[in-house]
Amino acid sequence: MQVIEVPGQTLPDGVRTAVTIGKFQGIHRGHQAVLRSVRERAAELGLEPAAVTFDRHPLATIAPEHCPAPLMGRAAQLELFADAGMAAVCVLRFDRAMMQTSPEDFARTVIRDAMHAELVLVGPDFRFGSRNAGDVPLLRTLGERLGFTVEEIPLLTVGEEKLSSSRIRTLLGAGEVAQAARDLGRFPELRGVVVHGFQRGRELGFPTANLGSGVDTVSGERVEASGFVPADGVYAGWLLLEPGGDRFPAAVSVGTNPTFDGRERTVEAHIPGRTVEDLDLYGRSVRIQFVKRLRPMRAFSGVAELIETMRADVAQTSALLRESGTVPQS
């Protein structure tokens, strides 16, 4: 899959595309349906299937205080575009200049000049250009002038609610990772590097791999994980090694460790029967996938009660993952 950045790059001469445009935060089942339509129409017309997206959420430039947290990092997003069969992806630099681009200039410089589009597929509520002044009827008019046609794609719904990235953020923020998995078509996940933590899990008999969403206690450096961190609590999930993809069942803790008066919000995964050392995880890139929330985070009266609860968490995790290793269907 070819990735170009605009402004600055264009697809090679001779390439003609069927393209869709959007933020594609999460690449959920609704987005997947759109990309599938692009791939199918491109095959029918002898075009290359392609997508246009942004290097950040537009609100990060327009109104940063209202910008939602990203559902995934760039690497994961591009992997999913490739998995969906896109031959090319254009990543728009959404800076002040892009924010002020008129609908006419957007259609000319991005759709025609950069992507060489002959067909554009968008949803009925698609808006583009400065102040969202462009809509589907205007895009059709511009297409007649610039040499591309426009087709509408119906939006996927869950009941009467539109399947959207906002809906998925709400589900994850409530800890409803199983329903989020249904909407995404895959388990919600975080990606990061295993860093050194405070070793409390080891002291309690439950060693954990700490995802890089805090301060590495050895290096002192701040390391951020990519993805949307779900609500505080304990989850049944999977830890996957990168590269290679080896997968291990994991009881995953998200929160501040209130029993120990913690303040730093961390993500820690305990792999039953394994340790960070025997898997050689420190400094290793991993993915943590969330399958089901087991319980909310809470402070315990003492270490004995905490250990008893953690044993129950691990047993429940093992039982649940033996029964369900695949994404639940809606």
URZI-V283214 format. One record per residue. N is the residue number from 1. RES is the residue in three letters. PHI is phi in radians with two decimals (999 if undefined). D_LAST is the distance of its C-alpha to the last C-alpha in Angstrom with 2 decimals. Layout:
n=N res=RES phi=PHI d_last=D_LAST
n=N res=RES phi=PHI d_last=D_LAST
This chain:
n=1 res=MET phi=999 d_last=30.19
n=2 res=GLN phi=-1.60 d_last=32.81
n=3 res=VAL phi=-2.02 d_last=32.43
n=4 res=ILE phi=-2.12 d_last=34.93
n=5 res=GLU phi=-2.00 d_last=35.71
n=6 res=VAL phi=-2.21 d_last=37.02
n=7 res=PRO phi=-1.31 d_last=39.69
n=8 res=GLY phi=2.21 d_last=41.66
n=9 res=GLN phi=-2.31 d_last=40.05
n=10 res=THR phi=-2.42 d_last=39.18
n=11 res=LEU phi=-1.20 d_last=37.83
n=12 res=PRO phi=-1.05 d_last=40.69
n=13 res=ASP phi=-1.02 d_last=42.72
n=14 res=GLY phi=1.69 d_last=41.62
n=15 res=VAL phi=-1.40 d_last=37.87
n=16 res=ARG phi=-2.17 d_last=36.08
n=17 res=THR phi=-2.21 d_last=32.44
n=18 res=ALA phi=-1.84 d_last=29.49
n=19 res=VAL phi=-2.30 d_last=28.07
n=20 res=THR phi=-2.13 d_last=25.43
n=21 res=ILE phi=-2.31 d_last=26.11
n=22 res=GLY phi=3.09 d_last=24.17
n=23 res=LYS phi=-1.26 d_last=23.76
n=24 res=PHE phi=0.91 d_last=20.65
n=25 res=GLN phi=-1.30 d_last=20.11
n=26 res=GLY phi=1.67 d_last=17.22
n=27 res=ILE phi=0.76 d_last=16.49
n=28 res=HIS phi=-1.38 d_last=12.80
n=29 res=ARG phi=-1.08 d_last=10.59
n=30 res=GLY phi=-1.13 d_last=12.81
n=31 res=HIS phi=-1.09 d_last=15.84
n=32 res=GLN phi=-1.07 d_last=14.89
n=33 res=ALA phi=-1.13 d_last=14.77
n=34 res=VAL phi=-1.09 d_last=18.15
n=35 res=LEU phi=-1.12 d_last=19.61
n=36 res=ARG phi=-1.13 d_last=18.70
n=37 res=SER phi=-1.11 d_last=20.57
n=38 res=VAL phi=-1.06 d_last=23.42
n=39 res=ARG phi=-1.09 d_last=23.73
n=40 res=GLU phi=-1.17 d_last=23.83
n=41 res=ARG phi=-1.18 d_last=26.31
n=42 res=ALA phi=-1.08 d_last=28.40
n=43 res=ALA phi=-1.11 d_last=28.77
n=44 res=GLU phi=-1.12 d_last=29.85
n=45 res=LEU phi=-1.76 d_last=32.43
n=46 res=GLY phi=1.27 d_last=33.69
n=47 res=LEU phi=-1.91 d_last=32.59
n=48 res=GLU phi=-1.64 d_last=31.09
n=49 res=PRO phi=-1.30 d_last=27.50
n=50 res=ALA phi=-2.60 d_last=27.71
n=51 res=ALA phi=-2.40 d_last=26.28
n=52 res=VAL phi=-2.07 d_last=28.15
n=53 res=THR phi=-2.44 d_last=27.07
n=54 res=PHE phi=-2.13 d_last=29.03
n=55 res=ASP phi=-1.36 d_last=30.61
n=56 res=ARG phi=-2.80 d_last=29.55
n=57 res=HIS phi=-1.13 d_last=27.73
n=58 res=PRO phi=-0.90 d_last=30.23
n=59 res=LEU phi=-1.14 d_last=30.60
n=60 res=ALA phi=-1.09 d_last=32.12
n=61 res=THR phi=-1.72 d_last=35.09
n=62 res=ILE phi=-1.30 d_last=35.02
n=63 res=ALA phi=-2.63 d_last=34.40
n=64 res=PRO phi=-0.95 d_last=33.82
n=65 res=GLU phi=-1.18 d_last=33.72
n=66 res=HIS phi=-1.90 d_last=30.53
n=67 res=CYS phi=-1.33 d_last=28.80
n=68 res=PRO phi=-1.30 d_last=25.42
n=69 res=ALA phi=-1.17 d_last=24.99
n=70 res=PRO phi=-1.18 d_last=23.61
n=71 res=LEU phi=-1.45 d_last=20.18
n=72 res=MET phi=-2.81 d_last=21.82
n=73 res=GLY phi=-1.50 d_last=25.26
n=74 res=ARG phi=-1.09 d_last=26.80
n=75 res=ALA phi=-1.04 d_last=26.87
n=76 res=ALA phi=-1.13 d_last=23.13
n=77 res=GLN phi=-1.07 d_last=22.57
n=78 res=LEU phi=-1.16 d_last=25.09
n=79 res=GLU phi=-1.06 d_last=23.65
n=80 res=LEU phi=-1.23 d_last=20.28
n=81 res=PHE phi=-1.05 d_last=22.32
n=82 res=ALA phi=-1.11 d_last=24.19
n=83 res=ASP phi=-1.07 d_last=21.17
n=84 res=ALA phi=-1.39 d_last=20.00
n=85 res=GLY phi=1.59 d_last=23.43
n=86 res=MET phi=-1.26 d_last=25.35
n=87 res=ALA phi=-1.45 d_last=29.07
n=88 res=ALA phi=-2.64 d_last=30.09
n=89 res=VAL phi=-2.32 d_last=28.95
n=90 res=CYS phi=-1.79 d_last=31.22
n=91 res=VAL phi=-1.84 d_last=31.16
n=92 res=LEU phi=-1.47 d_last=32.96
n=93 res=ARG phi=-1.39 d_last=35.14
n=94 res=PHE phi=-1.55 d_last=34.31
n=95 res=ASP phi=-1.81 d_last=37.69
n=96 res=ARG phi=-1.08 d_last=40.02
n=97 res=ALA phi=-1.14 d_last=41.22
n=98 res=MET phi=-1.13 d_last=37.78
n=99 res=MET phi=-1.06 d_last=37.05
n=100 res=GLN phi=-1.68 d_last=40.18
n=101 res=THR phi=-1.23 d_last=39.60
n=102 res=SER phi=-1.23 d_last=39.91
n=103 res=PRO phi=-0.96 d_last=37.39
n=104 res=GLU phi=-1.11 d_last=40.13
n=105 res=ASP phi=-1.17 d_last=40.82
n=106 res=PHE phi=-1.09 d_last=37.14
n=107 res=ALA phi=-1.07 d_last=36.77
n=108 res=ARG phi=-1.28 d_last=40.00
n=109 res=THR phi=-1.38 d_last=39.83
n=110 res=VAL phi=-1.64 d_last=36.15
n=111 res=ILE phi=-1.23 d_last=34.81
n=112 res=ARG phi=-1.47 d_last=38.08
n=113 res=ASP phi=-1.29 d_last=40.22
n=114 res=ALA phi=-1.44 d_last=37.81
n=115 res=MET phi=-1.77 d_last=35.00
n=116 res=HIS phi=0.89 d_last=37.13
n=117 res=ALA phi=-1.33 d_last=34.32
n=118 res=GLU phi=-1.87 d_last=34.85
n=119 res=LEU phi=-2.44 d_last=31.40
n=120 res=VAL phi=-2.11 d_last=29.27
n=121 res=LEU phi=-2.01 d_last=25.67
n=122 res=VAL phi=-2.47 d_last=24.40
n=123 res=GLY phi=-1.37 d_last=22.24
n=124 res=PRO phi=-1.14 d_last=24.12
n=125 res=ASP phi=-1.74 d_last=24.56
n=126 res=PHE phi=-1.08 d_last=26.02
n=127 res=ARG phi=-2.28 d_last=29.15
n=128 res=PHE phi=-2.72 d_last=31.65
n=129 res=GLY phi=1.47 d_last=35.15
n=130 res=SER phi=-0.92 d_last=37.21
n=131 res=ARG phi=1.02 d_last=35.97
n=132 res=ASN phi=0.95 d_last=33.06
n=133 res=ALA phi=-1.28 d_last=35.71
n=134 res=GLY phi=-1.57 d_last=34.20
n=135 res=ASP phi=-2.29 d_last=31.62
n=136 res=VAL phi=-1.10 d_last=30.45
n=137 res=PRO phi=-1.01 d_last=33.66
n=138 res=LEU phi=-1.15 d_last=35.83
n=139 res=LEU phi=-1.08 d_last=33.99
n=140 res=ARG phi=-1.09 d_last=34.71
n=141 res=THR phi=-1.09 d_last=38.35
n=142 res=LEU phi=-1.14 d_last=38.68
n=143 res=GLY phi=-1.08 d_last=37.15
n=144 res=GLU phi=-1.07 d_last=39.84
n=145 res=ARG phi=-1.39 d_last=42.42
n=146 res=LEU phi=-1.75 d_last=41.03
n=147 res=GLY phi=1.72 d_last=39.91
n=148 res=PHE phi=-2.34 d_last=36.13
n=149 res=THR phi=-1.83 d_last=33.87
n=150 res=VAL phi=-2.20 d_last=30.76
n=151 res=GLU phi=-2.21 d_last=27.60
n=152 res=GLU phi=-1.60 d_last=24.79
n=153 res=ILE phi=-2.04 d_last=21.10
n=154 res=PRO phi=-1.15 d_last=18.71
n=155 res=LEU phi=-1.48 d_last=16.33
n=156 res=LEU phi=-1.43 d_last=12.54
n=157 res=THR phi=-2.17 d_last=11.35
n=158 res=VAL phi=-2.04 d_last=8.77
n=159 res=GLY phi=1.18 d_last=10.60
n=160 res=GLU phi=-1.77 d_last=14.11
n=161 res=GLU phi=-1.72 d_last=13.78
n=162 res=LYS phi=-1.15 d_last=14.26
n=163 res=LEU phi=-1.28 d_last=12.04
n=164 res=SER phi=-2.50 d_last=14.94
n=165 res=SER phi=-1.13 d_last=16.56
n=166 res=SER phi=-1.09 d_last=18.04
n=167 res=ARG phi=-1.06 d_last=14.82
n=168 res=ILE phi=-1.18 d_last=13.93
n=169 res=ARG phi=-1.04 d_last=17.55
n=170 res=THR phi=-1.10 d_last=17.37
n=171 res=LEU phi=-1.09 d_last=14.49
n=172 res=LEU phi=-1.15 d_last=16.49
n=173 res=GLY phi=-1.13 d_last=19.65
n=174 res=ALA phi=-1.72 d_last=18.49
n=175 res=GLY phi=1.42 d_last=17.51
n=176 res=GLU phi=-1.49 d_last=13.79
n=177 res=VAL phi=-1.25 d_last=13.13
n=178 res=ALA phi=-1.16 d_last=10.11
n=179 res=GLN phi=-1.20 d_last=8.19
n=180 res=ALA phi=-1.06 d_last=10.21
n=181 res=ALA phi=-1.12 d_last=9.16
n=182 res=ARG phi=-1.10 d_last=5.50
n=183 res=ASP phi=-1.23 d_last=7.62
n=184 res=LEU phi=-1.36 d_last=10.28
n=185 res=GLY phi=1.41 d_last=9.01
n=186 res=ARG phi=-2.88 d_last=11.56
n=187 res=PHE phi=-1.21 d_last=13.09
n=188 res=PRO phi=-1.10 d_last=15.07
n=189 res=GLU phi=-2.53 d_last=18.68
n=190 res=LEU phi=-2.06 d_last=22.31
n=191 res=ARG phi=-2.18 d_last=25.17
n=192 res=GLY phi=-3.05 d_last=28.76
n=193 res=VAL phi=-2.03 d_last=31.91
n=194 res=VAL phi=-1.28 d_last=32.82
n=195 res=VAL phi=-2.09 d_last=35.70
n=196 res=HIS phi=-1.35 d_last=38.14
n=197 res=GLY phi=-1.91 d_last=37.32
n=198 res=PHE phi=-1.66 d_last=39.43
n=199 res=GLN phi=1.13 d_last=39.20
n=200 res=ARG phi=-1.19 d_last=38.37
n=201 res=GLY phi=-1.04 d_last=35.68
n=202 res=ARG phi=-1.07 d_last=38.29
n=203 res=GLU phi=-1.11 d_last=40.80
n=204 res=LEU phi=-1.55 d_last=38.44
n=205 res=GLY phi=1.62 d_last=37.61
n=206 res=PHE phi=-2.29 d_last=34.15
n=207 res=PRO phi=-1.06 d_last=34.80
n=208 res=THR phi=-2.21 d_last=32.18
n=209 res=ALA phi=-1.68 d_last=31.46
n=210 res=ASN phi=-1.61 d_last=31.61
n=211 res=LEU phi=-1.29 d_last=29.67
n=212 res=GLY phi=-1.28 d_last=31.91
n=213 res=SER phi=-2.17 d_last=31.03
n=214 res=GLY phi=-2.86 d_last=34.44
n=215 res=VAL phi=-1.72 d_last=38.05
n=216 res=ASP phi=-1.21 d_last=39.03
n=217 res=THR phi=-1.26 d_last=41.69
n=218 res=VAL phi=-1.60 d_last=43.72
n=219 res=SER phi=-1.46 d_last=43.81
n=220 res=GLY phi=1.35 d_last=43.44
n=221 res=GLU phi=-1.61 d_last=41.31
n=222 res=ARG phi=-1.43 d_last=38.20
n=223 res=VAL phi=-2.20 d_last=35.17
n=224 res=GLU phi=-1.83 d_last=31.87
n=225 res=ALA phi=-1.50 d_last=28.43
n=226 res=SER phi=-1.88 d_last=26.07
n=227 res=GLY phi=2.09 d_last=22.60
n=228 res=PHE phi=-1.66 d_last=21.37
n=229 res=VAL phi=-1.35 d_last=22.48
n=230 res=PRO phi=-1.26 d_last=20.17
n=231 res=ALA phi=-1.00 d_last=21.82
n=232 res=ASP phi=-0.96 d_last=24.61
n=233 res=GLY phi=2.75 d_last=23.80
n=234 res=VAL phi=-2.00 d_last=23.38
n=235 res=TYR phi=-2.21 d_last=20.29
n=236 res=ALA phi=-1.47 d_last=19.48
n=237 res=GLY phi=-2.80 d_last=19.14
n=238 res=TRP phi=-2.23 d_last=20.73
n=239 res=LEU phi=-1.96 d_last=23.89
n=240 res=LEU phi=-2.00 d_last=24.47
n=241 res=LEU phi=-1.48 d_last=27.99
n=242 res=GLU phi=-2.17 d_last=28.94
n=243 res=PRO phi=-1.38 d_last=30.26
n=244 res=GLY phi=2.01 d_last=29.44
n=245 res=GLY phi=1.40 d_last=25.93
n=246 res=ASP phi=-0.97 d_last=26.98
n=247 res=ARG phi=-2.11 d_last=24.27
n=248 res=PHE phi=-2.25 d_last=25.12
n=249 res=PRO phi=-1.13 d_last=23.30
n=250 res=ALA phi=-2.57 d_last=24.12
n=251 res=ALA phi=-1.62 d_last=24.35
n=252 res=VAL phi=-1.92 d_last=24.11
n=253 res=SER phi=-1.85 d_last=26.09
n=254 res=VAL phi=-2.12 d_last=25.76
n=255 res=GLY phi=2.65 d_last=28.62
n=256 res=THR phi=-1.87 d_last=32.38
n=257 res=ASN phi=0.94 d_last=33.44
n=258 res=PRO phi=-1.12 d_last=34.83
n=259 res=THR phi=-1.07 d_last=36.73
n=260 res=PHE phi=-1.86 d_last=38.93
n=261 res=ASP phi=0.99 d_last=39.08
n=262 res=GLY phi=-1.23 d_last=37.23
n=263 res=ARG phi=-2.13 d_last=36.85
n=264 res=GLU phi=-1.47 d_last=35.15
n=265 res=ARG phi=-1.36 d_last=31.35
n=266 res=THR phi=-2.21 d_last=30.38
n=267 res=VAL phi=-2.15 d_last=27.53
n=268 res=GLU phi=-2.24 d_last=28.70
n=269 res=ALA phi=-2.07 d_last=27.19
n=270 res=HIS phi=-1.75 d_last=28.87
n=271 res=ILE phi=-1.76 d_last=28.57
n=272 res=PRO phi=-0.95 d_last=29.76
n=273 res=GLY phi=1.42 d_last=33.04
n=274 res=ARG phi=-2.26 d_last=33.46
n=275 res=THR phi=-2.21 d_last=35.26
n=276 res=VAL phi=-1.08 d_last=35.30
n=277 res=GLU phi=-1.22 d_last=38.69
n=278 res=ASP phi=-1.23 d_last=37.99
n=279 res=LEU phi=-1.64 d_last=34.99
n=280 res=ASP phi=0.93 d_last=37.18
n=281 res=LEU phi=-1.61 d_last=34.55
n=282 res=TYR phi=-1.02 d_last=36.82
n=283 res=GLY phi=1.39 d_last=36.64
n=284 res=ARG phi=-1.59 d_last=33.81
n=285 res=SER phi=-1.32 d_last=30.80
n=286 res=VAL phi=-2.41 d_last=27.56
n=287 res=ARG phi=-2.13 d_last=23.85
n=288 res=ILE phi=-1.99 d_last=22.15
n=289 res=GLN phi=-1.84 d_last=18.39
n=290 res=PHE phi=-1.78 d_last=16.77
n=291 res=VAL phi=-1.78 d_last=14.45
n=292 res=LYS phi=-2.74 d_last=14.97
n=293 res=ARG phi=-1.40 d_last=17.65
n=294 res=LEU phi=-1.58 d_last=20.28
n=295 res=ARG phi=-2.91 d_last=22.68
n=296 res=PRO phi=-1.31 d_last=24.28
n=297 res=MET phi=-1.35 d_last=27.41
n=298 res=ARG phi=-2.68 d_last=30.67
n=299 res=ALA phi=-1.50 d_last=34.35
n=300 res=PHE phi=-1.77 d_last=35.81
n=301 res=SER phi=-1.23 d_last=39.32
n=302 res=GLY phi=-3.01 d_last=40.39
n=303 res=VAL phi=-1.15 d_last=39.68
n=304 res=ALA phi=-1.06 d_last=39.68
n=305 res=GLU phi=-1.14 d_last=36.83
n=306 res=LEU phi=-1.09 d_last=34.85
n=307 res=ILE phi=-1.10 d_last=35.41
n=308 res=GLU phi=-1.05 d_last=34.41
n=309 res=THR phi=-1.20 d_last=31.10
n=310 res=MET phi=-1.14 d_last=30.48
n=311 res=ARG phi=-1.07 d_last=31.13
n=312 res=ALA phi=-1.14 d_last=28.53
n=313 res=ASP phi=-1.05 d_last=26.01
n=314 res=VAL phi=-1.16 d_last=26.80
n=315 res=ALA phi=-1.11 d_last=26.61
n=316 res=GLN phi=-1.17 d_last=23.22
n=317 res=THR phi=-1.05 d_last=21.97
n=318 res=SER phi=-1.07 d_last=23.45
n=319 res=ALA phi=-1.15 d_last=22.05
n=320 res=LEU phi=-1.14 d_last=18.44
n=321 res=LEU phi=-1.29 d_last=18.57
n=322 res=ARG phi=-1.16 d_last=20.26
n=323 res=GLU phi=-1.45 d_last=17.37
n=324 res=SER phi=-2.49 d_last=14.52
n=325 res=GLY phi=-1.81 d_last=15.56
n=326 res=THR phi=-2.03 d_last=12.50
n=327 res=VAL phi=-1.22 d_last=9.46
n=328 res=PRO phi=-1.11 d_last=6.62
n=329 res=GLN phi=-1.63 d_last=3.79
n=330 res=SER phi=-1.38 d_last=0.00
